[in-house]
Each structure stands twice: as structure tokens, then as C-alpha cells.
Amino acid sequence: HVQLVESGGGLVQVGDFLRLSCAAFGRTWTITSMGWYRQAPGKQREEVATITSAGNKNYADSVKGRFTISRDNAENTVYLQMNSLKPNDTAVYYCNAERKRFTGTDVYWGQGTQVTVSS
């Protein structure tokens, strides 16, 4: 089992920055990828950024050039540096971890952290 704990959300103004953190606990040595997703009011949850155990990164088009995902493998922690924040970045941000195995993929989610960007 893997447990994810997020932190770093808050209320900021347009153009400000935030750094989200997600710490993984449990059988973390088997994690094959981690990422960040977000869900705004009235919207479906969307992928923001992911990083694999090999270090490959993917970003949603809406955050490319502004957000950076990184992973501290030794500490089993993933970060999301969010710069030049916009009002439409407002959402609950969820940490995600996956373990790909021959029998399938195990998926884990954090509890979410609120990010609010005001004008």
C-alpha cells in the first residue's frame, strides 16, 4: 500500500507562485510514476504533470512553461513548482502515484490541496 500526503496549497494573487509537495509512504520503491492532477469547480479532473521513475516528464498544454514537476527519489517526494499563476489555475490539486506490474496498474491518490488564484 502507498499513502500520499500533499501540502503547499494556498491563496495567492495573479502572477504569484506556489510550490506543492507530495510525500509517499509505504511500498514506495515500486512506484513507476507520480504526477499532479487538478479539478476546478464544475470541471472534470485533469492531468497537470507527470514524471516517471526514469525521469520522463509530461505537462498539460495549459501549464507548459509555467509549471515544473520534479521528484526526489531518495525522499520519495514529488514537487510541483507553479509560476505565473492565473485565475484559471484555481482548483484542488491531487497527487497521484502508480505502480505498473505484470498483473496491472495500482493507482493511489492524495487527499487534495486547494489552490486559489485571485485577481
Residue pairs with C-beta under 8 A, 6 or more apart in sequence:
1 26
1 27
2 24
2 25
2 26
2 27
2 28
2 31
2 97
2 99
2 106
2 108
3 24
3 25
3 26
3 108
4 22
4 23
4 24
4 25
4 95
4 96
4 97
4 108
4 109
4 110
5 22
5 23
5 25
5 95
5 110
5 111
6 20
6 21
6 22
6 93
6 94
6 95
6 110
6 111
6 112
6 113
7 20
7 21
7 22
7 23
7 113
8 18
8 19
8 20
8 21
8 113
9 18
9 20
9 93
9 113
9 114
9 115
10 18
10 114
10 115
10 116
11 116
11 118
12 18
12 85
12 115
12 116
12 117
12 118
13 117
13 118
13 119
14 85
14 86
14 87
14 117
14 118
14 119
15 84
15 85
16 85
16 117
17 81
17 82
17 83
17 84
17 85
18 82
18 85
18 115
19 79
19 80
19 81
19 82
20 36
20 79
20 80
20 82
20 93
20 95
20 113
20 115
21 77
21 78
21 79
22 34
22 36
22 77
22 78
22 79
22 80
22 95
22 110
23 75
23 76
23 77
24 31
24 34
24 76
24 77
24 78
24 97
24 108
25 76
27 99
28 76
30 99
30 101
31 53
31 76
31 97
31 98
31 99
32 52
32 53
32 98
32 99
32 100
33 50
33 51
33 52
33 53
33 97
33 98
33 100
34 50
34 51
34 71
34 78
34 95
34 96
34 97
34 98
35 47
35 48
35 49
35 50
35 51
35 69
35 78
35 95
35 96
35 97
36 47
36 48
36 49
36 50
36 69
36 78
36 80
36 93
36 94
36 95
36 96
37 45
37 46
37 47
37 48
37 93
37 94
37 96
38 45
38 46
38 48
38 89
38 91
38 92
38 93
38 94
38 115
39 45
39 46
39 91
39 92
39 94
39 112
40 88
40 90
40 91
40 92
43 91
45 94
46 60
47 58
47 60
48 59
48 60
48 63
48 67
48 80
48 93
49 57
49 58
49 59
49 60
49 63
49 67
49 68
49 69
49 80
50 57
50 58
50 69
50 96
51 57
51 58
51 69
51 70
51 71
51 78
53 73
55 71
57 69
59 67
59 69
62 88
63 82
63 89
66 82
66 83
66 84
66 85
67 80
67 81
67 82
67 83
68 80
68 81
68 83
69 78
69 79
69 80
69 81
70 78
70 79
70 81
71 77
71 78
71 79
72 78
72 79
78 95
80 93
82 89
82 115
85 115
85 117
86 117
87 117
87 118
87 119
88 117
89 115
89 117
90 115
90 116
90 117
91 115
92 112
92 113
92 114
92 115
93 112
93 113
93 114
93 115
94 109
94 110
94 111
94 112
95 109
95 110
96 107
96 108
96 109
96 110
97 107
97 108
98 105
98 106
98 107
98 108
99 105
99 106
